[in-house]
């Protein structure tokens, strides 16, 4: 008996669901406000591999195929309960040469400039922006991570990561998110770009000079933090700073921007 089922369409749907599962929140909700439920992280698939982005993460994006690569900082995640839309708010950072004013002699070699307005896009559109090939991105202070091997044996590294998360994200508890990342084989060492404020960047450069001739046995993150540095555990971190903003001339025309969902 024919039930009118399109077998090809059904198989295609099953393939998509098996190999490209839908977006999903990671961790427990972190707040409620009117029709909005706020979250700390979400999971998606990039080139067939699961990946988790959480609040405070920096990652490379390209807003349209013709736009230059820039850096996004994930600042807010929420769901609109009425429409069931999954939404995000991010801050974008561009190299000076990719702004209308261009690069000038006042710009530092590790400087990026932030878009004055945060961008609100649906998660399904944000993941389309995520750019995995950043091999041509040459900017940023390249420095090796502070020694952390000894910290991992006694749990101090985990405590350090929690310290970073609480510092960056207003004290939110990221224990459940960190566990999910660990279960995926993903951890903070995959984060290879960080944008600091100019004072933070200056303190970081000063800290690097102060530890330059120190014995490796004391080069721990606790030591760096005590000197006013920042906790960096990436394998090859790229450190940049931001001290200025600009009005992006065409971003408002991007069809993915949905300010009507601003919380």
C-alpha positions as CSV (number, residue, x, y, z in Angstrom):
1,X,0.0,0.0,0.0
2,X,1.4,3.4,-1.0
3,X,1.4,6.0,1.9
4,X,2.6,8.8,-0.3
5,X,6.0,9.0,1.5
6,X,8.8,10.6,-0.4
7,X,11.5,8.1,0.4
8,X,14.3,10.2,-1.0
9,X,13.3,13.3,1.0
10,X,13.0,11.1,4.1
11,X,16.5,9.7,3.6
12,X,17.9,13.1,3.0
13,X,16.3,14.4,6.2
14,X,17.7,11.4,8.2
15,X,21.1,12.0,6.7
16,X,21.1,15.7,7.8
17,X,19.9,14.8,11.3
18,X,22.5,12.1,11.7
19,X,25.5,13.9,10.4
20,X,24.5,17.6,11.0
21,X,22.4,17.6,14.2
22,X,20.5,20.8,14.9
23,X,21.9,23.5,17.1
24,X,21.5,22.9,20.8
25,X,22.2,24.7,24.0
26,X,24.9,23.5,26.2
27,X,24.7,23.7,30.0
28,X,21.8,25.0,32.1
29,X,20.1,28.4,31.5
30,X,21.7,31.3,33.2
31,X,18.8,33.8,33.4
32,X,15.3,34.7,32.5
33,X,13.8,38.0,31.4
34,X,10.3,38.4,30.0
35,X,10.0,36.0,27.0
36,X,13.8,35.4,26.9
37,X,15.8,32.5,28.3
38,X,19.6,33.1,28.5
39,X,22.3,30.5,28.0
40,X,26.0,30.2,28.4
41,X,27.0,28.1,25.3
42,X,25.7,26.2,22.3
43,X,26.9,23.3,20.2
44,X,27.1,23.3,16.4
45,X,29.0,21.4,13.7
46,X,31.8,23.0,11.7
47,X,33.1,20.9,8.8
48,X,31.4,17.9,10.2
49,X,32.9,18.1,13.6
50,X,31.0,19.2,16.8
51,X,32.1,22.4,18.4
52,X,31.0,24.4,21.4
53,X,31.1,28.2,21.6
54,X,30.5,29.8,25.0
55,X,30.2,33.4,26.3
56,X,33.4,35.2,26.2
57,X,34.9,33.1,23.3
58,X,36.7,34.8,20.5
59,X,36.5,33.3,17.0
60,X,37.0,34.2,13.4
61,X,34.0,35.1,11.2
62,X,33.3,36.4,7.7
63,X,29.9,38.3,7.7
64,X,29.5,37.9,3.9
65,X,31.7,36.1,1.3
66,X,33.0,39.5,0.1
67,X,33.9,40.8,3.6
68,X,37.3,40.5,5.2
69,X,37.8,38.0,8.1
70,X,37.2,39.6,11.5
71,X,37.0,38.5,15.1
72,X,33.8,38.0,16.9
73,X,33.4,38.0,20.7
74,X,30.3,36.0,21.8
75,X,28.6,38.2,24.5
76,X,25.0,37.0,24.8
77,X,22.9,33.9,24.0
78,X,19.2,33.6,24.4
79,X,16.0,32.0,23.1
80,X,12.8,33.9,22.4
81,X,10.2,31.6,23.8
82,X,7.3,32.7,21.7
83,X,9.0,32.3,18.3
84,X,11.5,29.7,19.5
85,X,14.3,31.6,17.9
86,X,17.8,30.9,19.0
87,X,19.7,34.2,19.1
88,X,23.2,35.6,19.7
89,X,24.8,39.0,20.3
90,X,28.4,39.4,19.4
91,X,31.0,42.2,19.2
92,X,33.0,42.4,16.0
93,X,36.6,43.5,15.7
94,X,38.3,44.5,12.4
95,X,41.8,45.2,11.5
96,X,42.3,49.0,10.9
97,X,43.0,48.5,7.2
98,X,39.5,46.9,6.9
99,X,37.7,50.0,8.2
100,X,36.6,53.0,6.2
101,X,39.4,55.2,7.7
102,X,42.1,52.6,7.0
103,X,45.3,52.1,9.0
104,X,47.4,55.0,10.0
105,X,50.6,55.7,12.0
106,X,48.6,55.8,15.3
107,X,47.5,52.2,15.1
108,X,49.6,49.5,16.8
109,X,50.6,46.4,15.0
110,X,48.4,44.3,17.3
111,X,45.4,46.6,17.3
112,X,41.9,45.9,16.1
113,X,38.9,48.3,16.1
114,X,35.5,47.3,17.3
115,X,32.2,47.9,15.5
116,X,30.3,50.4,17.6
117,X,27.1,48.4,17.6
118,X,26.8,44.8,18.7
119,X,25.4,42.4,16.1
120,X,22.4,40.3,16.8
121,X,21.9,37.3,14.5
122,X,20.2,33.9,14.7
123,X,22.4,31.1,15.7
124,X,21.8,29.3,12.4
125,X,23.2,32.4,10.7
126,X,26.1,32.9,13.1
127,X,27.5,29.4,12.5
128,X,27.5,30.2,8.7
129,X,29.7,33.2,9.5
130,X,32.2,31.1,11.5
131,X,35.5,30.8,9.5
132,X,37.7,27.8,10.1
133,X,40.6,28.7,7.8
134,X,42.4,31.6,9.4
135,X,45.9,30.6,8.2
136,X,46.2,33.9,6.4
137,X,45.5,35.9,9.6
138,X,49.0,37.1,10.6
139,X,48.2,39.9,13.0
140,X,48.5,39.7,16.8
141,X,51.2,39.2,19.4
142,X,52.4,35.6,19.0
143,X,53.7,34.2,22.3
144,X,54.0,30.8,23.7
145,X,51.6,29.8,26.6
146,X,52.7,30.0,30.2
147,X,53.8,26.6,31.4
148,X,50.8,24.6,32.5
149,X,51.9,20.9,32.4
150,X,52.6,20.7,36.1
151,X,49.3,22.4,36.9
152,X,47.2,19.7,35.2
153,X,48.3,17.0,37.6
154,X,46.9,18.5,40.7
155,X,43.8,20.2,39.3
156,X,45.1,23.7,39.3
157,X,44.7,24.1,35.6
158,X,41.0,23.4,35.9
159,X,40.8,26.0,38.7
160,X,42.6,28.4,36.5
161,X,40.1,27.9,33.6
162,X,37.3,28.5,36.0
163,X,39.0,31.7,37.1
164,X,39.2,32.9,33.6
165,X,35.6,32.1,32.9
166,X,34.4,33.8,36.0
167,X,36.5,36.9,35.3
168,X,35.3,37.1,31.7
169,X,31.7,36.3,32.3
170,X,30.5,38.0,35.5
171,X,30.9,35.1,37.8
172,X,28.7,32.6,35.9
173,X,29.4,29.0,36.7
174,X,30.8,27.3,33.6
175,X,31.5,23.9,35.1
176,X,28.8,22.1,33.0
177,X,30.0,23.8,29.8
178,X,33.7,22.9,30.5
179,X,32.6,19.3,31.0
180,X,30.8,19.2,27.7
181,X,33.8,20.7,26.0
182,X,36.0,18.1,27.6
183,X,33.7,15.3,26.5
184,X,34.1,16.5,22.9
185,X,37.8,16.5,23.3
186,X,37.7,20.3,23.1
187,X,39.2,22.6,25.6
188,X,40.6,26.1,26.1
189,X,43.7,25.2,24.2
190,X,41.8,25.5,21.0
191,X,41.2,29.2,21.6
192,X,44.0,30.9,19.8
193,X,42.9,34.5,19.6
194,X,42.1,36.9,22.4
195,X,41.2,40.6,22.2
196,X,42.2,42.7,25.3
197,X,41.6,46.2,26.4
198,X,44.6,48.5,25.9
199,X,45.5,48.5,29.6
200,X,45.2,44.7,29.8
201,X,47.5,44.5,26.7
202,X,50.1,46.8,28.2
203,X,50.1,44.8,31.5
204,X,50.5,41.6,29.5
205,X,53.5,43.0,27.5
206,X,55.0,44.2,30.8
207,X,54.5,40.8,32.4
208,X,56.2,39.1,29.4
209,X,59.3,41.2,29.9
210,X,59.4,40.6,33.7
211,X,59.3,36.8,33.2
212,X,61.7,36.7,30.3
213,X,64.7,35.6,32.2
214,X,62.9,33.6,35.0
215,X,63.5,29.9,35.3
216,X,60.9,27.7,33.7
217,X,60.1,26.0,37.0
218,X,58.2,29.1,38.2
219,X,56.6,30.1,34.9
220,X,53.1,29.1,36.0
221,X,49.8,30.9,35.4
222,X,49.5,31.8,39.0
223,X,52.9,33.6,38.8
224,X,51.7,35.4,35.7
225,X,48.5,36.5,37.3
226,X,50.3,37.7,40.4
227,X,52.3,40.0,38.1
228,X,49.1,41.5,36.6
229,X,49.1,39.3,33.5
230,X,46.3,37.2,32.0
231,X,45.8,33.5,32.0
232,X,46.6,32.2,28.5
233,X,46.6,28.4,28.0
234,X,46.4,28.3,24.2
235,X,49.1,26.5,22.4
236,X,49.8,29.5,20.1
237,X,47.8,32.4,21.3
238,X,47.4,35.6,19.2
239,X,47.0,38.6,21.5
240,X,45.4,41.7,20.2
241,X,44.0,44.8,21.8
242,X,41.1,47.3,21.1
243,X,40.9,50.9,22.2
244,X,38.5,52.4,19.6
245,X,35.3,51.8,17.7
246,X,33.9,52.7,14.3
247,X,30.6,52.7,12.5
248,X,30.5,49.9,9.9
249,X,29.0,51.3,6.7
250,X,27.4,48.2,5.3
251,X,26.8,45.8,8.2
252,X,23.3,47.1,8.8
253,X,22.4,45.9,5.3
254,X,23.4,42.3,6.1
255,X,20.3,40.2,5.8
256,X,21.4,38.1,8.8
257,X,21.2,41.0,11.3
258,X,17.9,40.9,13.2
259,X,17.8,43.8,15.7
260,X,14.0,43.2,16.1
261,X,15.0,40.4,18.6
262,X,17.2,42.7,20.7
263,X,16.7,41.8,24.3
